[in-house]
Amino acid sequence: EPEVTQTPSHQVTQMGQEVILRCVPISNHLYFYWYRQILGQKVEFLVSFYNNEISEKSEIFDDQFSVERPDGSNFTLKIRSTKLEDSAMYFCASNPTGTNQPQHFGDGTRLSIL
Amino acid sequence: AQSVTQLGSHVSVSEGALVLLRCNYSSSVPPYLFWYVQYPNQGLQLLLKYTSAATLVKGINGFEAEFKKSETSFHLTKPSAHMSDAAEYFCAVSAPNDYKLSFGAGTTVTVRA
């Protein structure tokens, strides 16, 4: 069964550094998402992406964050200048047609900011 | 805005006993509802979904959930727990024409032998 894959599984970064989290969505899916889960808290929506542009973003997704689909398979989340509070598990998800369809999630990247 | 509340952050059941995980939602429009399971060090795996068809929804691994509009609930059940059901379970809601999922806080299930 096709899977969403995320790399790396664990990223350790110094505060203030830039970090890029990578995802390969399922190949025939058109909608892509990032979520995060801070330890002990809910899974929170960050951003959705369709047709090479952001379709929706949360208030968490400020100017420090950006997303990109640099080629036909990868979908990336960049955090420009990381803060301690960015430490979390980041999940990528995708689905074929946006609303109504279940989102398929990757195994996540654990981001630790020192 | 949509939101879900999961009652009980931890549930402990005996192997073979009923599993009941509670989820109540808040939505200004007819919602789409989902249950996901997360095993240790893995991502979120879809158990089942409700998208305005049958109110009793059957999912994988013997789980099912019933949509009750009058109670704004979407509780998850499994008649007989197995050791492999030990995991964290998340209820999630979205609105039609909305892309994002809003998740509950999750319920951790432990299964006693």
Chai-1 contact restraints between the chains, C-beta under 6 A:
chainA,res_idxA,chainB,res_idxB,connection_type,confidence,min_distance_angstrom,max_distance_angstrom,comment,restraint_id
A,K42,B,F103,contact,1.0,0.0,6.0,A-B,restraint_1
A,K42,B,A105,contact,1.0,0.0,6.0,A-B,restraint_2
A,V43,B,F103,contact,1.0,0.0,6.0,A-B,restraint_3
A,F45,B,K100,contact,1.0,0.0,6.0,A-B,restraint_4
A,S48,B,Y99,contact,1.0,0.0,6.0,A-B,restraint_5
A,S55,B,Y99,contact,1.0,0.0,6.0,A-B,restraint_6
A,E56,B,Y99,contact,1.0,0.0,6.0,A-B,restraint_7
A,E56,B,K100,contact,1.0,0.0,6.0,A-B,restraint_8
A,G98,B,Y99,contact,1.0,0.0,6.0,A-B,restraint_9
A,T99,B,P96,contact,1.0,0.0,6.0,A-B,restraint_10
A,T99,B,N97,contact,1.0,0.0,6.0,A-B,restraint_11
A,N100,B,T51,contact,1.0,0.0,6.0,A-B,restraint_12
A,P102,B,L46,contact,1.0,0.0,6.0,A-B,restraint_13
A,P102,B,K49,contact,1.0,0.0,6.0,A-B,restraint_14
A,F105,B,G43,contact,1.0,0.0,6.0,A-B,restraint_15
A,F105,B,L44,contact,1.0,0.0,6.0,A-B,restraint_16
A,G106,B,G43,contact,1.0,0.0,6.0,A-B,restraint_17
A,D107,B,Q42,contact,1.0,0.0,6.0,A-B,restraint_18
A,D107,B,G43,contact,1.0,0.0,6.0,A-B,restraint_19
A,G108,B,G43,contact,1.0,0.0,6.0,A-B,restraint_20
